[in-house]
Amino acid sequence: MITNPLLEEVYYTQKRLVEEANYDMSKYSENVQKMVLEIQKKYGLKLKYGQIKKHVGWTEVLQNPTQ
């Protein structure tokens, strides 16, 4: 696997977030969304990211907090 210090930090952070969510994808998504909102507020940023569309038999993983 190709690696460098930046990628190692990304891998470490993703692993930490997954463990904090107890390997629950819904909780992981909630935690990441909260972090994004905190970062936006702290640094005055406006970040845009896509939403996962609902499909038959799927649940929506990411929800817009303004809805």
C-alpha positions as CSV (number, residue, x, y, z in Angstrom):
1,M,0.0,0.0,0.0
2,I,1.3,3.5,-0.9
3,T,1.6,5.7,2.1
4,N,2.9,9.0,3.3
5,P,2.4,11.0,6.5
6,L,-0.9,12.6,5.3
7,L,-2.4,9.3,4.2
8,E,-1.3,7.8,7.5
9,E,-3.2,10.5,9.4
10,V,-6.3,9.9,7.2
11,Y,-6.2,6.2,7.9
12,Y,-5.7,6.8,11.6
13,T,-8.6,9.3,11.8
14,Q,-10.9,7.0,9.9
15,K,-10.1,4.1,12.2
16,R,-10.6,6.2,15.3
17,L,-14.0,7.4,14.0
18,V,-15.1,3.9,13.2
19,E,-14.1,2.6,16.6
20,E,-15.8,5.6,18.3
21,A,-19.0,4.7,16.4
22,N,-18.6,1.1,17.6
23,Y,-18.6,0.0,13.9
24,D,-22.1,1.4,13.4
25,M,-22.3,3.1,10.0
26,S,-25.3,5.3,11.0
27,K,-23.5,6.5,14.1
28,Y,-20.3,7.0,12.1
29,S,-22.2,9.2,9.6
30,E,-23.8,11.2,12.4
31,N,-20.5,11.8,14.1
32,V,-18.8,12.9,10.9
33,Q,-21.7,15.2,10.0
34,K,-21.4,16.8,13.5
35,M,-17.7,17.3,13.0
36,V,-18.2,18.9,9.6
37,L,-20.7,21.4,11.2
38,E,-18.3,22.2,14.0
39,I,-15.5,22.8,11.6
40,Q,-17.7,25.0,9.3
41,K,-18.6,27.1,12.3
42,K,-15.1,27.3,13.8
43,Y,-13.4,28.4,10.6
44,G,-16.3,30.2,8.8
45,L,-16.4,27.7,6.0
46,K,-19.3,26.6,3.8
47,L,-18.6,23.0,2.9
48,K,-20.8,21.1,0.3
49,Y,-21.1,17.4,0.2
50,G,-23.5,15.1,-1.6
51,Q,-26.4,13.3,-0.1
52,I,-27.1,9.6,-0.6
53,K,-30.4,9.2,-2.5
54,K,-33.0,6.8,-1.2
55,H,-33.3,3.6,-3.1
56,V,-35.9,0.9,-2.7
57,G,-34.9,-1.1,0.3
58,W,-32.2,1.3,1.4
59,T,-32.3,3.8,4.3
60,E,-30.9,7.3,3.9
61,V,-27.5,7.3,5.5
62,L,-26.9,11.1,5.5
63,Q,-29.6,13.5,6.4
64,N,-29.6,17.3,5.9
65,P,-29.9,18.7,9.5
66,T,-32.0,21.6,8.1
67,Q,-34.8,19.3,6.8
